[in-house]
Amino acid sequence: MKKILLSCVVLALIATASCKKSSETPKLIPIPPVEIPPVISNKKLIEVADFKIGAAVKVASLQGDASFASTVKSEYNQITAEYEMKMNFIWTADNVYDFSKVDYLINFAQQNNLAVHGHALLWYQSFPDWLKNAGLDSVAFENKVKTYIQTYVGRYKGKVRSWDVANEIFNDDGTLRVESQIQGRFKDPIGFVGRCFKYAHDADPDAKLFYNDYNVVLASGKRTAMKNMAIRFKKAGVQIDGLGEQFHYRISTSQSQINSGFADLASSGLLIHISEADCKVNVNDSPAYVLNDVDKQKQSDFFKNIAKLYNALPANQKFAITTWGVTDKSTWLRNSTNGNKEYPLLFDENYNKKPAYTGFLAGLN
Ligand code: GLA
């Protein structure tokens, strides 16, 4: 339609121009239709993507920063709690659960038509101290964790679209992370993780269940371990729907390595979640760093590349790309070492869209 209209306009202009010169009958010169690239600059990511665009959010920011809340509502269609859905925030003592922050987050999501990705049921860094100090053997520990998962997932049945059942159990070489709660306690730690997938599935059979980890596209050993775990679960009839790759990278990370690792991850055939994307620009963590146009462009290219990669997945493997935060002003990557000079996200301190956003958008087209 656009092409036809444009041809007509061109023909009409030529006709008018010729008429002005003389009173002869104007000659109509046929002009081939011109391809007009789609206008995307004023579109939003959520309008262009055929999968969810997620953000990690802090409940305090949703409550206390109106610009934060409005950006989340208008620019995203899925949220993940940056902290408040982890075990140590909820399971405050034996048989005591504090769901107040999660309730707030879920209500916010429901009121604003946002999906919720639950993160994370099991993570070595979030076991609460009381549980670590309780001196439980593997059977007693598993019984407690089973009750926790069933209570938690059951409470939000139908309200949480998906869960990271386990986060970061592998090292980059594919061996199990050495830590005391899972690896140190169970003879077959992966068997325990599989049973936790089952407890979650029993509590909400419709929720999509993920294993999540970092550095996955760069570390082939870890990737293989993840894929093998999924194969083992499937053989045993344990539901696992997807694999999450956090995607905490930097402007210097090799795009070709990302691309080949991503293809290998996708060969699992499972849903793929880019689950915590951000891209560091201050790669040396220097407090003297000054954000500049070259680095902004590199960051834009990074987000464009991952959008392209993700977009090329088969439809039945697309799930979401989630960024780990919204605005540079409250990223977890700002710290005293880099003097808070880090800018890894799609929105600047004033909630303006950065070139990273436009790159991401361009990659989706
Ligand atoms: C990991 C975890 C996240 C978060 C980040 C740092 O990626 O999966 O939950 O804690 O570290 O913020």
Boltz pocket constraint, residues with backbone or C-beta under 6 A from the ligand:
constraints:
  - pocket:
      binder: B
      contacts: [[A, 81], [A, 82], [A, 119], [A, 167], [A, 214], [A, 246], [A, 276], [A, 332]]
      max_distance: 6.0
